[in-house]
Amino acid sequence: MAFNEDYERLRAILGIAENASATEIKDAYRKAVKLWHPDANAPQDREKCEEVLKELNAAYHFFIKQTPPAPENEPDTIQHERKYVSPFPAATIRTLIIRGRLSAAEALLDSTALRNAEWYYLKGLVRYWAGRADAAEYLRTALAIDPSNAEYRRQLRAALRRPKGLKNSLERFFNNAFDV
């Protein structure tokens, strides 16, 4: 299933608009859980309710995880009204990088509006494997956003140690970046 189809299916499960805020996502989730909770329905419908509840939970966690948190200095009222930003398909981009399809991965990254730590990390990987000198800057930004991420730190060290112009194999990248 394509990312966009999966995204639309999850949105339909919760019944939320494309630009739903975190509050709207939570409200839709709570309302649906009350409706489909196995204890609130007939015993013969228990299996169906449990299945729907699993889908609701998956959809809710997908959207809440992708909703960017408000900065600490924003008042709570603003934090609850931040709009949902459509996520980018990080797994797809990682696969493109591993397969050496760097221009496709970079095009997909550039087409997304969300610029979080994962975005900067993946952009840094693309630039690193393309032999670009600015790769370390993207990786530094990713690490600044998420300083506890060991994967980002390892890749930044690799980028800083890499001699200029040297192209490493994808196998070494896979071992360094994904701890295989």
N, C-alpha and C positions, 0 to 999 in steps of 0.2 A: 504494500500500500504506500502510495506517495505521501511525503510529509504533509502537503497541503490538505489531502483528503483525510489523513489521520487527525490533523489539527481541527478541521471542520467537524469531524465526527465527535471529537471530545467536546468541542464547543456546544454542539447540539445536545449532547447528553446532559450538560448542565443548564442548557437553555439560556446562555449568556450572549451578549452582543460582542462584536469583535473588539471594541474599545472598552470593555468592562473594567471597572476599578476593582481593587482587591476586596473592598467592602461588598460590591455587587456579586463577585465570585463567591465569597463566603456565604452571603445571604441565599443565593441560588442553591448552593450546596446543602445548606441546613434545611431549606424547604424541601428539597428532593429527598434527603435522608429521612425526614419525618414521614413523607409520603410512602417511601419504599421500605422502611424498616421492617424486618421480618416479624417483630413482636406486635407491630401495629396492623398486621394483615392476617388473613385467614391462614390456618395451618397448612392447607393444601397448596397455598401460594408461596410457601416458605422458600423453596428452591429458586423460584423465579426472582423473588425479592433479594435473596443473597447474591444472585448473579448480577442484578441491576446495581446493588450496593457496591459490588466490586468495581463495576465500571464507573460509578459515581466517584468512588475514592480515587481511582486512577486519574480520572479527568481533573478532579479537584487538585490533587498533588501536582499534576503536570502544570496547571495554570498558576498555582500559588508559588511553586518553585521558580517559575519564569518571570513572575512579577517582581520588578526591581524594588528593593527596600528603599524607603525614604531616608535621606541623610539624617543624622542624629539631631541636627540643629533645626529641622523642620518641625513645626507644631503638629500634634497628633491629628488635628482636623485635616490638615493637608495630607499627612501620611495616609490616612484612610481613603482619600479620594484620588490617589495617584492612579493613572490609567495604565491598563495592561499593555505591554509592548510585545508584539508578535516575536516569538523566539526564532532563533536561527537553528538549522539542523546540524548541530555540532557533530553528531555521529557520521553523518554523510560527508561532512567536510574532512573529518579525520580519515575516513575511508579513501577519499580522493587523494589526500596527501600521501597515504601509505602506497597507493597505486601509482604515485608519481604524476598525477594529473593536477599539477600545481596551478595552472592558469584557470581551470574550472573551479578549484577550491577557492582561489582568490576572488574570482568573479562572484561566487556565491556569498563569500564574506562581505564583499563590497556592496552587495544588494540588500544587506540587512541594516536596520536602523539601530538595533541594540548593540551597544558597545560596552560589554562587561569584561571581566577578567578572562573568561574563556575565549571571547572574540579576539582580544589582544594576543593571547597565547597562540591561538590557531593562526592568526595573521603573522605572528613572529615565526612560527614553524614554516609557513609557506615561503616567507622571505628568506629564512635560513636555508631551506633546501633549494631555493632559486639562486643561492650564492650572493644575496644582497647584504650590503653592509649595515642596513638599518634594522635588521632582524633583532638585534639585541635591544634596541629601543622599545619595540613592541613587547618583547619578553619582559623587560624591566617594568613597563606599565602594567602588565598582567600581574607581576609579582607585587607591585605597589598596591594594587586593588585587593589582592588575596595573598598576603605575605606568608600565610601558613601552608600554602600549596607546595608540596615537595616536588611535584612534577614540573611546575613552572620554574622552580629554583634549579633543578637538574639541567633543564634545557637551556636556561640562561647561562649557566656555567659552561655548558658545551659550546654555546655560541661565542662566548668570550674567549675560550681556549682555541677555537678553530682558526687555523692560519688563513689569511686572506686568499681567496680563490680556490681553496680546497673543497671539493665536492665529496662528501661522505656517502656511503651506500645507504639505501633505504633500510637494509637489515640493521645497521648500526643505529639509525634513527629509531627504529621500532624498539630495539633493546633499551636505548636511553630514555625515550619518551614514555614508554608504557611499562617499563620494568618487567620485561619478559625474559 
